[in-house]
């Protein structure tokens, strides 16, 4: 059976709908950076997602071709994730999506090295006739965080964030946003196939002891 990150690392992908504190280990990602409203048709964000999946599936299916990755095992492509921020804003201001900066990512299995990633970017560009050069091999070490499973539309996330903030304050922590520690979302539902009221999104924030 193919390795599934969501099942093997439930503590990071399937939290409860109540806040919890976790220490997230370092991991490698396919990443594409950009700016602007993610809902814009034909915008940077939708193009970025296309690049991410092109590279991700090139790596996943590599075992069927001539390029061999050391230590490869079959796996389910992990869910789409995003790190979000706005200049001079702590957390996220959902009312002004045009000011978003983002890093859209898909996690890589540990066996994928930089040279394997570089091959996949070139191969995906060639096969898909898509410029995948904006993709980068990015290592992120999130460390101490608070997270929650948000159920519902993205615009309703502030309610879940408020619950997280109250929880960490009561536990003696505070948010720790900076240039490298960002608002993080993991998308577990396909908006094309799921009613908005049932969307599942992991919200994760960096924290520190007060």
mmCIF file of the C-alpha atoms, coordinates in Angstrom:
data_MODEL
# 
_entry.id   MODEL 
# 
loop_
_atom_site.group_PDB 
_atom_site.id 
_atom_site.type_symbol 
_atom_site.label_atom_id 
_atom_site.label_alt_id 
_atom_site.label_comp_id 
_atom_site.label_asym_id 
_atom_site.label_entity_id 
_atom_site.label_seq_id 
_atom_site.pdbx_PDB_ins_code 
_atom_site.Cartn_x 
_atom_site.Cartn_y 
_atom_site.Cartn_z 
_atom_site.occupancy 
_atom_site.B_iso_or_equiv 
_atom_site.pdbx_formal_charge 
_atom_site.auth_seq_id 
_atom_site.auth_comp_id 
_atom_site.auth_asym_id 
_atom_site.auth_atom_id 
_atom_site.pdbx_PDB_model_num 
ATOM 1   C CA . UNK A 1 1   ? 0.000   0.000  0.000   1.00 0.00 ? 1   UNK A CA 1 
ATOM 2   C CA . UNK A 1 2   ? 1.286   3.472  -0.903  1.00 0.00 ? 2   UNK A CA 1 
ATOM 3   C CA . UNK A 1 3   ? 2.671   5.599  1.941   1.00 0.00 ? 3   UNK A CA 1 
ATOM 4   C CA . UNK A 1 4   ? 0.184   8.318  2.910   1.00 0.00 ? 4   UNK A CA 1 
ATOM 5   C CA . UNK A 1 5   ? 1.534   11.292 4.858   1.00 0.00 ? 5   UNK A CA 1 
ATOM 6   C CA . UNK A 1 6   ? -1.922  12.169 6.198   1.00 0.00 ? 6   UNK A CA 1 
ATOM 7   C CA . UNK A 1 7   ? -2.270  8.726  7.781   1.00 0.00 ? 7   UNK A CA 1 
ATOM 8   C CA . UNK A 1 8   ? 1.339   8.280  8.907   1.00 0.00 ? 8   UNK A CA 1 
ATOM 9   C CA . UNK A 1 9   ? 1.599   11.755 10.444  1.00 0.00 ? 9   UNK A CA 1 
ATOM 10  C CA . UNK A 1 10  ? -1.929  12.301 11.706  1.00 0.00 ? 10  UNK A CA 1 
ATOM 11  C CA . UNK A 1 11  ? -0.723  14.683 14.412  1.00 0.00 ? 11  UNK A CA 1 
ATOM 12  C CA . UNK A 1 12  ? 0.308   17.174 11.719  1.00 0.00 ? 12  UNK A CA 1 
ATOM 13  C CA . UNK A 1 13  ? -2.374  16.610 9.070   1.00 0.00 ? 13  UNK A CA 1 
ATOM 14  C CA . UNK A 1 14  ? -5.484  15.552 10.978  1.00 0.00 ? 14  UNK A CA 1 
ATOM 15  C CA . UNK A 1 15  ? -5.789  17.667 14.136  1.00 0.00 ? 15  UNK A CA 1 
ATOM 16  C CA . UNK A 1 16  ? -9.044  18.002 16.033  1.00 0.00 ? 16  UNK A CA 1 
ATOM 17  C CA . UNK A 1 17  ? -11.348 20.996 15.765  1.00 0.00 ? 17  UNK A CA 1 
ATOM 18  C CA . UNK A 1 18  ? -9.877  22.228 19.048  1.00 0.00 ? 18  UNK A CA 1 
ATOM 19  C CA . UNK A 1 19  ? -6.467  23.900 19.383  1.00 0.00 ? 19  UNK A CA 1 
ATOM 20  C CA . UNK A 1 20  ? -3.390  21.839 20.179  1.00 0.00 ? 20  UNK A CA 1 
ATOM 21  C CA . UNK A 1 21  ? 0.301   22.597 20.520  1.00 0.00 ? 21  UNK A CA 1 
ATOM 22  C CA . UNK A 1 22  ? 2.757   20.650 18.367  1.00 0.00 ? 22  UNK A CA 1 
ATOM 23  C CA . UNK A 1 23  ? 6.446   20.731 17.473  1.00 0.00 ? 23  UNK A CA 1 
ATOM 24  C CA . UNK A 1 24  ? 6.708   20.345 13.709  1.00 0.00 ? 24  UNK A CA 1 
ATOM 25  C CA . UNK A 1 25  ? 9.958   18.815 12.405  1.00 0.00 ? 25  UNK A CA 1 
ATOM 26  C CA . UNK A 1 26  ? 11.923  20.068 9.426   1.00 0.00 ? 26  UNK A CA 1 
ATOM 27  C CA . UNK A 1 27  ? 10.643  18.915 6.013   1.00 0.00 ? 27  UNK A CA 1 
ATOM 28  C CA . UNK A 1 28  ? 11.392  19.524 2.338   1.00 0.00 ? 28  UNK A CA 1 
ATOM 29  C CA . UNK A 1 29  ? 8.865   20.975 -0.093  1.00 0.00 ? 29  UNK A CA 1 
ATOM 30  C CA . UNK A 1 30  ? 8.246   21.909 -3.688  1.00 0.00 ? 30  UNK A CA 1 
ATOM 31  C CA . UNK A 1 31  ? 7.561   25.633 -3.375  1.00 0.00 ? 31  UNK A CA 1 
ATOM 32  C CA . UNK A 1 32  ? 6.397   28.483 -5.605  1.00 0.00 ? 32  UNK A CA 1 
ATOM 33  C CA . UNK A 1 33  ? 6.295   32.067 -4.328  1.00 0.00 ? 33  UNK A CA 1 
ATOM 34  C CA . UNK A 1 34  ? 3.930   34.793 -5.438  1.00 0.00 ? 34  UNK A CA 1 
ATOM 35  C CA . UNK A 1 35  ? 1.667   37.717 -4.616  1.00 0.00 ? 35  UNK A CA 1 
ATOM 36  C CA . UNK A 1 36  ? -1.984  38.607 -5.066  1.00 0.00 ? 36  UNK A CA 1 
ATOM 37  C CA . UNK A 1 37  ? -5.503  37.300 -4.616  1.00 0.00 ? 37  UNK A CA 1 
ATOM 38  C CA . UNK A 1 38  ? -5.560  33.472 -4.816  1.00 0.00 ? 38  UNK A CA 1 
ATOM 39  C CA . UNK A 1 39  ? -9.081  33.602 -6.263  1.00 0.00 ? 39  UNK A CA 1 
ATOM 40  C CA . UNK A 1 40  ? -8.106  35.545 -9.392  1.00 0.00 ? 40  UNK A CA 1 
ATOM 41  C CA . UNK A 1 41  ? -8.796  33.463 -12.493 1.00 0.00 ? 41  UNK A CA 1 
ATOM 42  C CA . UNK A 1 42  ? -5.577  33.110 -14.431 1.00 0.00 ? 42  UNK A CA 1 
ATOM 43  C CA . UNK A 1 43  ? -3.675  34.740 -11.550 1.00 0.00 ? 43  UNK A CA 1 
ATOM 44  C CA . UNK A 1 44  ? -0.279  33.875 -10.115 1.00 0.00 ? 44  UNK A CA 1 
ATOM 45  C CA . UNK A 1 45  ? -1.654  31.554 -7.459  1.00 0.00 ? 45  UNK A CA 1 
ATOM 46  C CA . UNK A 1 46  ? -3.534  29.248 -9.825  1.00 0.00 ? 46  UNK A CA 1 
ATOM 47  C CA . UNK A 1 47  ? -0.480  29.070 -12.088 1.00 0.00 ? 47  UNK A CA 1 
ATOM 48  C CA . UNK A 1 48  ? 1.688   28.230 -9.085  1.00 0.00 ? 48  UNK A CA 1 
ATOM 49  C CA . UNK A 1 49  ? -0.590  25.362 -8.075  1.00 0.00 ? 49  UNK A CA 1 
ATOM 50  C CA . UNK A 1 50  ? -0.375  23.956 -11.600 1.00 0.00 ? 50  UNK A CA 1 
ATOM 51  C CA . UNK A 1 51  ? 3.414   24.001 -11.415 1.00 0.00 ? 51  UNK A CA 1 
ATOM 52  C CA . UNK A 1 52  ? 3.446   22.344 -7.993  1.00 0.00 ? 52  UNK A CA 1 
ATOM 53  C CA . UNK A 1 53  ? 1.294   19.434 -9.111  1.00 0.00 ? 53  UNK A CA 1 
ATOM 54  C CA . UNK A 1 54  ? 3.204   18.997 -12.377 1.00 0.00 ? 54  UNK A CA 1 
ATOM 55  C CA . UNK A 1 55  ? 6.469   18.569 -10.466 1.00 0.00 ? 55  UNK A CA 1 
ATOM 56  C CA . UNK A 1 56  ? 4.900   16.527 -7.656  1.00 0.00 ? 56  UNK A CA 1 
ATOM 57  C CA . UNK A 1 57  ? 3.394   13.949 -10.015 1.00 0.00 ? 57  UNK A CA 1 
ATOM 58  C CA . UNK A 1 58  ? 6.555   13.772 -12.107 1.00 0.00 ? 58  UNK A CA 1 
ATOM 59  C CA . UNK A 1 59  ? 8.402   12.679 -8.969  1.00 0.00 ? 59  UNK A CA 1 
ATOM 60  C CA . UNK A 1 60  ? 5.623   10.333 -7.854  1.00 0.00 ? 60  UNK A CA 1 
ATOM 61  C CA . UNK A 1 61  ? 5.554   8.534  -11.223 1.00 0.00 ? 61  UNK A CA 1 
ATOM 62  C CA . UNK A 1 62  ? 9.328   8.570  -11.796 1.00 0.00 ? 62  UNK A CA 1 
ATOM 63  C CA . UNK A 1 63  ? 9.665   4.877  -10.935 1.00 0.00 ? 63  UNK A CA 1 
ATOM 64  C CA . UNK A 1 64  ? 7.859   4.015  -14.186 1.00 0.00 ? 64  UNK A CA 1 
ATOM 65  C CA . UNK A 1 65  ? 10.542  5.702  -16.279 1.00 0.00 ? 65  UNK A CA 1 
ATOM 66  C CA . UNK A 1 66  ? 14.285  5.486  -16.732 1.00 0.00 ? 66  UNK A CA 1 
ATOM 67  C CA . UNK A 1 67  ? 15.214  7.986  -14.007 1.00 0.00 ? 67  UNK A CA 1 
ATOM 68  C CA . UNK A 1 68  ? 15.615  6.198  -10.693 1.00 0.00 ? 68  UNK A CA 1 
ATOM 69  C CA . UNK A 1 69  ? 15.558  7.911  -7.294  1.00 0.00 ? 69  UNK A CA 1 
ATOM 70  C CA . UNK A 1 70  ? 17.551  6.223  -4.537  1.00 0.00 ? 70  UNK A CA 1 
ATOM 71  C CA . UNK A 1 71  ? 15.316  4.988  -1.735  1.00 0.00 ? 71  UNK A CA 1 
ATOM 72  C CA . UNK A 1 72  ? 12.107  5.565  -3.720  1.00 0.00 ? 72  UNK A CA 1 
ATOM 73  C CA . UNK A 1 73  ? 8.871   4.055  -2.444  1.00 0.00 ? 73  UNK A CA 1 
ATOM 74  C CA . UNK A 1 74  ? 5.331   4.552  -3.716  1.00 0.00 ? 74  UNK A CA 1 
ATOM 75  C CA . UNK A 1 75  ? 3.384   7.259  -1.927  1.00 0.00 ? 75  UNK A CA 1 
ATOM 76  C CA . UNK A 1 76  ? 0.295   9.442  -2.096  1.00 0.00 ? 76  UNK A CA 1 
ATOM 77  C CA . UNK A 1 77  ? 1.065   13.038 -3.115  1.00 0.00 ? 77  UNK A CA 1 
ATOM 78  C CA . UNK A 1 78  ? 0.608   15.086 0.086   1.00 0.00 ? 78  UNK A CA 1 
ATOM 79  C CA . UNK A 1 79  ? -1.996  17.856 0.235   1.00 0.00 ? 79  UNK A CA 1 
ATOM 80  C CA . UNK A 1 80  ? -1.496  21.387 -1.016  1.00 0.00 ? 80  UNK A CA 1 
ATOM 81  C CA . UNK A 1 81  ? -0.295  23.821 1.649   1.00 0.00 ? 81  UNK A CA 1 
ATOM 82  C CA . UNK A 1 82  ? 0.278   27.552 1.835   1.00 0.00 ? 82  UNK A CA 1 
ATOM 83  C CA . UNK A 1 83  ? 2.219   30.064 3.908   1.00 0.00 ? 83  UNK A CA 1 
ATOM 84  C CA . UNK A 1 84  ? 0.623   33.506 3.890   1.00 0.00 ? 84  UNK A CA 1 
ATOM 85  C CA . UNK A 1 85  ? 1.525   37.012 5.017   1.00 0.00 ? 85  UNK A CA 1 
ATOM 86  C CA . UNK A 1 86  ? 0.864   40.685 4.346   1.00 0.00 ? 86  UNK A CA 1 
ATOM 87  C CA . UNK A 1 87  ? 3.193   43.605 4.902   1.00 0.00 ? 87  UNK A CA 1 
ATOM 88  C CA . UNK A 1 88  ? 2.756   45.188 8.355   1.00 0.00 ? 88  UNK A CA 1 
ATOM 89  C CA . UNK A 1 89  ? 0.001   42.714 9.319   1.00 0.00 ? 89  UNK A CA 1 
ATOM 90  C CA . UNK A 1 90  ? 0.311   40.101 12.067  1.00 0.00 ? 90  UNK A CA 1 
ATOM 91  C CA . UNK A 1 91  ? -1.493  36.972 10.940  1.00 0.00 ? 91  UNK A CA 1 
ATOM 92  C CA . UNK A 1 92  ? -3.877  37.486 8.030   1.00 0.00 ? 92  UNK A CA 1 
ATOM 93  C CA . UNK A 1 93  ? -6.313  40.229 6.980   1.00 0.00 ? 93  UNK A CA 1 
ATOM 94  C CA . UNK A 1 94  ? -8.914  38.285 4.981   1.00 0.00 ? 94  UNK A CA 1 
ATOM 95  C CA . UNK A 1 95  ? -10.625 41.463 3.808   1.00 0.00 ? 95  UNK A CA 1 
ATOM 96  C CA . UNK A 1 96  ? -7.698  42.428 1.559   1.00 0.00 ? 96  UNK A CA 1 
ATOM 97  C CA . UNK A 1 97  ? -6.699  39.366 -0.432  1.00 0.00 ? 97  UNK A CA 1 
ATOM 98  C CA . UNK A 1 98  ? -4.975  41.444 -3.129  1.00 0.00 ? 98  UNK A CA 1 
ATOM 99  C CA . UNK A 1 99  ? -2.191  42.251 -0.629  1.00 0.00 ? 99  UNK A CA 1 
ATOM 100 C CA . UNK A 1 100 ? -1.348  38.597 0.064   1.00 0.00 ? 100 UNK A CA 1 
ATOM 101 C CA . UNK A 1 101 ? 2.183   37.302 -0.244  1.00 0.00 ? 101 UNK A CA 1 
ATOM 102 C CA . UNK A 1 102 ? 2.338   33.530 -0.316  1.00 0.00 ? 102 UNK A CA 1 
ATOM 103 C CA . UNK A 1 103 ? 4.512   30.473 -0.644  1.00 0.00 ? 103 UNK A CA 1 
ATOM 104 C CA . UNK A 1 104 ? 2.470   27.606 -2.042  1.00 0.00 ? 104 UNK A CA 1 
ATOM 105 C CA . UNK A 1 105 ? 3.982   24.187 -1.265  1.00 0.00 ? 105 UNK A CA 1 
ATOM 106 C CA . UNK A 1 106 ? 3.619   20.414 -1.523  1.00 0.00 ? 106 UNK A CA 1 
ATOM 107 C CA . UNK A 1 107 ? 5.675   18.254 0.827   1.00 0.00 ? 107 UNK A CA 1 
ATOM 108 C CA . UNK A 1 108 ? 8.351   15.983 -0.597  1.00 0.00 ? 108 UNK A CA 1 
ATOM 109 C CA . UNK A 1 109 ? 9.260   12.527 0.717   1.00 0.00 ? 109 UNK A CA 1 
ATOM 110 C CA . UNK A 1 110 ? 12.632  12.537 2.474   1.00 0.00 ? 110 UNK A CA 1 
ATOM 111 C CA . UNK A 1 111 ? 14.220  10.415 -0.259  1.00 0.00 ? 111 UNK A CA 1 
ATOM 112 C CA . UNK A 1 112 ? 13.873  13.247 -2.803  1.00 0.00 ? 112 UNK A CA 1 
ATOM 113 C CA . UNK A 1 113 ? 17.214  15.091 -2.974  1.00 0.00 ? 113 UNK A CA 1 
ATOM 114 C CA . UNK A 1 114 ? 17.942  18.389 -4.683  1.00 0.00 ? 114 UNK A CA 1 
ATOM 115 C CA . UNK A 1 115 ? 19.285  16.668 -7.814  1.00 0.00 ? 115 UNK A CA 1 
ATOM 116 C CA . UNK A 1 116 ? 16.078  14.588 -8.074  1.00 0.00 ? 116 UNK A CA 1 
ATOM 117 C CA . UNK A 1 117 ? 14.015  17.743 -7.694  1.00 0.00 ? 117 UNK A CA 1 
ATOM 118 C CA . UNK A 1 118 ? 16.017  19.528 -10.425 1.00 0.00 ? 118 UNK A CA 1 
ATOM 119 C CA . UNK A 1 119 ? 15.447  16.586 -12.764 1.00 0.00 ? 119 UNK A CA 1 
ATOM 120 C CA . UNK A 1 120 ? 11.706  16.639 -12.046 1.00 0.00 ? 120 UNK A CA 1 
ATOM 121 C CA . UNK A 1 121 ? 11.425  20.380 -12.785 1.00 0.00 ? 121 UNK A CA 1 
ATOM 122 C CA . UNK A 1 122 ? 13.087  19.895 -16.175 1.00 0.00 ? 122 UNK A CA 1 
ATOM 123 C CA . UNK A 1 123 ? 11.093  16.754 -16.945 1.00 0.00 ? 123 UNK A CA 1 
ATOM 124 C CA . UNK A 1 124 ? 7.759   18.323 -15.968 1.00 0.00 ? 124 UNK A CA 1 
ATOM 125 C CA . UNK A 1 125 ? 8.531   21.397 -18.074 1.00 0.00 ? 125 UNK A CA 1 
ATOM 126 C CA . UNK A 1 126 ? 9.303   19.204 -21.068 1.00 0.00 ? 126 UNK A CA 1 
ATOM 127 C CA . UNK A 1 127 ? 6.393   16.773 -20.727 1.00 0.00 ? 127 UNK A CA 1 
ATOM 128 C CA . UNK A 1 128 ? 3.708   19.237 -19.682 1.00 0.00 ? 128 UNK A CA 1 
ATOM 129 C CA . UNK A 1 129 ? 4.960   22.054 -21.944 1.00 0.00 ? 129 UNK A CA 1 
ATOM 130 C CA . UNK A 1 130 ? 4.785   24.227 -18.839 1.00 0.00 ? 130 UNK A CA 1 
ATOM 131 C CA . UNK A 1 131 ? 7.501   26.480 -17.454 1.00 0.00 ? 131 UNK A CA 1 
ATOM 132 C CA . UNK A 1 132 ? 8.169   24.945 -14.053 1.00 0.00 ? 132 UNK A CA 1 
ATOM 133 C CA . UNK A 1 133 ? 11.320  26.988 -13.367 1.00 0.00 ? 133 UNK A CA 1 
ATOM 134 C CA . UNK A 1 134 ? 9.597   29.058 -10.613 1.00 0.00 ? 134 UNK A CA 1 
ATOM 135 C CA . UNK A 1 135 ? 9.538   25.902 -8.449  1.00 0.00 ? 135 UNK A CA 1 
ATOM 136 C CA . UNK A 1 136 ? 12.170  25.703 -5.737  1.00 0.00 ? 136 UNK A CA 1 
ATOM 137 C CA . UNK A 1 137 ? 13.387  23.044 -3.325  1.00 0.00 ? 137 UNK A CA 1 
ATOM 138 C CA . UNK A 1 138 ? 12.612  24.531 0.078   1.00 0.00 ? 138 UNK A CA 1 
ATOM 139 C CA . UNK A 1 139 ? 13.379  23.224 3.564   1.00 0.00 ? 139 UNK A CA 1 
ATOM 140 C CA . UNK A 1 140 ? 11.081  24.547 6.312   1.00 0.00 ? 140 UNK A CA 1 
ATOM 141 C CA . UNK A 1 141 ? 11.503  23.967 10.036  1.00 0.00 ? 141 UNK A CA 1 
ATOM 142 C CA . UNK A 1 142 ? 8.323   25.208 11.714  1.00 0.00 ? 142 UNK A CA 1 
ATOM 143 C CA . UNK A 1 143 ? 9.121   24.193 15.271  1.00 0.00 ? 143 UNK A CA 1 
ATOM 144 C CA . UNK A 1 144 ? 6.708   25.081 18.070  1.00 0.00 ? 144 UNK A CA 1 
ATOM 145 C CA . UNK A 1 145 ? 3.198   25.821 16.762  1.00 0.00 ? 145 UNK A CA 1 
ATOM 146 C CA . UNK A 1 146 ? -0.482  25.831 17.620  1.00 0.00 ? 146 UNK A CA 1 
ATOM 147 C CA . UNK A 1 147 ? -2.903  24.283 15.148  1.00 0.00 ? 147 UNK A CA 1 
ATOM 148 C CA . UNK A 1 148 ? -6.588  23.542 14.673  1.00 0.00 ? 148 UNK A CA 1 
ATOM 149 C CA . UNK A 1 149 ? -8.842  21.878 12.102  1.00 0.00 ? 149 UNK A CA 1 
ATOM 150 C CA . UNK A 1 150 ? -11.001 24.607 10.596  1.00 0.00 ? 150 UNK A CA 1 
ATOM 151 C CA . UNK A 1 151 ? -14.275 23.392 9.100   1.00 0.00 ? 151 UNK A CA 1 
ATOM 152 C CA . UNK A 1 152 ? -15.932 25.688 6.576   1.00 0.00 ? 152 UNK A CA 1 
ATOM 153 C CA . UNK A 1 153 ? -15.100 28.504 4.198   1.00 0.00 ? 153 UNK A CA 1 
ATOM 154 C CA . UNK A 1 154 ? -11.692 30.171 4.215   1.00 0.00 ? 154 UNK A CA 1 
ATOM 155 C CA . UNK A 1 155 ? -13.259 33.569 4.922   1.00 0.00 ? 155 UNK A CA 1 
ATOM 156 C CA . UNK A 1 156 ? -14.547 32.195 8.232   1.00 0.00 ? 156 UNK A CA 1 
ATOM 157 C CA . UNK A 1 157 ? -11.074 31.262 9.460   1.00 0.00 ? 157 UNK A CA 1 
ATOM 158 C CA . UNK A 1 158 ? -10.787 34.281 11.814  1.00 0.00 ? 158 UNK A CA 1 
ATOM 159 C CA . UNK A 1 159 ? -13.215 32.561 14.196  1.00 0.00 ? 159 UNK A CA 1 
ATOM 160 C CA . UNK A 1 160 ? -10.900 29.543 14.455  1.00 0.00 ? 160 UNK A CA 1 
ATOM 161 C CA . UNK A 1 161 ? -7.866  31.797 14.789  1.00 0.00 ? 161 UNK A CA 1 
ATOM 162 C CA . UNK A 1 162 ? -9.544  33.597 17.698  1.00 0.00 ? 162 UNK A CA 1 
ATOM 163 C CA . UNK A 1 163 ? -10.022 30.256 19.451  1.00 0.00 ? 163 UNK A CA 1 
ATOM 164 C CA . UNK A 1 164 ? -6.330  29.447 18.891  1.00 0.00 ? 164 UNK A CA 1 
ATOM 165 C CA . UNK A 1 165 ? -5.243  32.818 20.266  1.00 0.00 ? 165 UNK A CA 1 
ATOM 166 C CA . UNK A 1 166 ? -7.343  32.407 23.390  1.00 0.00 ? 166 UNK A CA 1 
ATOM 167 C CA . UNK A 1 167 ? -5.984  28.889 23.920  1.00 0.00 ? 167 UNK A CA 1 
ATOM 168 C CA . UNK A 1 168 ? -2.294  29.785 23.670  1.00 0.00 ? 168 UNK A CA 1 
ATOM 169 C CA . UNK A 1 169 ? -2.727  32.807 25.919  1.00 0.00 ? 169 UNK A CA 1 
ATOM 170 C CA . UNK A 1 170 ? -4.270  30.598 28.605  1.00 0.00 ? 170 UNK A CA 1 
ATOM 171 C CA . UNK A 1 171 ? -1.377  28.133 28.225  1.00 0.00 ? 171 UNK A CA 1 
ATOM 172 C CA . UNK A 1 172 ? 1.318   30.800 28.597  1.00 0.00 ? 172 UNK A CA 1 
ATOM 173 C CA . UNK A 1 173 ? 2.258   31.190 24.929  1.00 0.00 ? 173 UNK A CA 1 
ATOM 174 C CA . UNK A 1 174 ? 1.956   33.962 22.366  1.00 0.00 ? 174 UNK A CA 1 
ATOM 175 C CA . UNK A 1 175 ? 2.097   34.162 18.575  1.00 0.00 ? 175 UNK A CA 1 
ATOM 176 C CA . UNK A 1 176 ? 5.571   34.426 17.070  1.00 0.00 ? 176 UNK A CA 1 
ATOM 177 C CA . UNK A 1 177 ? 5.122   35.695 13.509  1.00 0.00 ? 177 UNK A CA 1 
ATOM 178 C CA . UNK A 1 178 ? 8.202   36.961 11.680  1.00 0.00 ? 178 UNK A CA 1 
ATOM 179 C CA . UNK A 1 179 ? 9.785   36.813 8.226   1.00 0.00 ? 179 UNK A CA 1 
ATOM 180 C CA . UNK A 1 180 ? 10.345  33.057 8.478   1.00 0.00 ? 180 UNK A CA 1 
ATOM 181 C CA . UNK A 1 181 ? 7.448   32.007 10.756  1.00 0.00 ? 181 UNK A CA 1 
ATOM 182 C CA . UNK A 1 182 ? 4.167   32.496 8.958   1.00 0.00 ? 182 UNK A CA 1 
ATOM 183 C CA . UNK A 1 183 ? 0.431   31.770 8.940   1.00 0.00 ? 183 UNK A CA 1 
ATOM 184 C CA . UNK A 1 184 ? 0.206   28.228 7.534   1.00 0.00 ? 184 UNK A CA 1 
ATOM 185 C CA . UNK A 1 185 ? -2.738  26.421 5.965   1.00 0.00 ? 185 UNK A CA 1 
ATOM 186 C CA . UNK A 1 186 ? -3.034  22.791 4.811   1.00 0.00 ? 186 UNK A CA 1 
ATOM 187 C CA . UNK A 1 187 ? -5.916  22.086 2.422   1.00 0.00 ? 187 UNK A CA 1 
ATOM 188 C CA . UNK A 1 188 ? -7.518  18.693 2.977   1.00 0.00 ? 188 UNK A CA 1 
ATOM 189 C CA . UNK A 1 189 ? -10.610 19.225 0.790   1.00 0.00 ? 189 UNK A CA 1 
ATOM 190 C CA . UNK A 1 190 ? -11.028 19.718 -2.939  1.00 0.00 ? 190 UNK A CA 1 
ATOM 191 C CA . UNK A 1 191 ? -13.158 22.884 -3.310  1.00 0.00 ? 191 UNK A CA 1 
ATOM 192 C CA . UNK A 1 192 ? -14.353 21.610 -6.683  1.00 0.00 ? 192 UNK A CA 1 
ATOM 193 C CA . UNK A 1 193 ? -15.920 18.509 -5.115  1.00 0.00 ? 193 UNK A CA 1 
ATOM 194 C CA . UNK A 1 194 ? -16.871 19.559 -1.574  1.00 0.00 ? 194 UNK A CA 1 
ATOM 195 C CA . UNK A 1 195 ? -19.468 21.974 -0.249  1.00 0.00 ? 195 UNK A CA 1 
ATOM 196 C CA . UNK A 1 196 ? -17.795 25.055 1.296   1.00 0.00 ? 196 UNK A CA 1 
ATOM 197 C CA . UNK A 1 197 ? -19.414 24.362 4.677   1.00 0.00 ? 197 UNK A CA 1 
ATOM 198 C CA . UNK A 1 198 ? -17.522 21.038 4.790   1.00 0.00 ? 198 UNK A CA 1 
ATOM 199 C CA . UNK A 1 199 ? -14.065 22.207 3.699   1.00 0.00 ? 199 UNK A CA 1 
ATOM 200 C CA . UNK A 1 200 ? -11.317 21.001 6.043   1.00 0.00 ? 200 UNK A CA 1 
ATOM 201 C CA . UNK A 1 201 ? -8.271  23.237 6.484   1.00 0.00 ? 201 UNK A CA 1 
ATOM 202 C CA . UNK A 1 202 ? -5.495  22.860 9.031   1.00 0.00 ? 202 UNK A CA 1 
ATOM 203 C CA . UNK A 1 203 ? -4.554  26.301 10.379  1.00 0.00 ? 203 UNK A CA 1 
ATOM 204 C CA . UNK A 1 204 ? -1.131  26.461 12.038  1.00 0.00 ? 204 UNK A CA 1 
ATOM 205 C CA . UNK A 1 205 ? 0.560   29.426 13.729  1.00 0.00 ? 205 UNK A CA 1 
ATOM 206 C CA . UNK A 1 206 ? 4.090   29.781 15.134  1.00 0.00 ? 206 UNK A CA 1 
ATOM 207 C CA . UNK A 1 207 ? 4.212   30.396 18.870  1.00 0.00 ? 207 UNK A CA 1 
ATOM 208 C CA . UNK A 1 208 ? 6.681   30.984 21.711  1.00 0.00 ? 208 UNK A CA 1 
ATOM 209 C CA . UNK A 1 209 ? 6.566   31.078 25.502  1.00 0.00 ? 209 UNK A CA 1 
ATOM 210 C CA . UNK A 1 210 ? 5.499   34.476 26.843  1.00 0.00 ? 210 UNK A CA 1 
# 
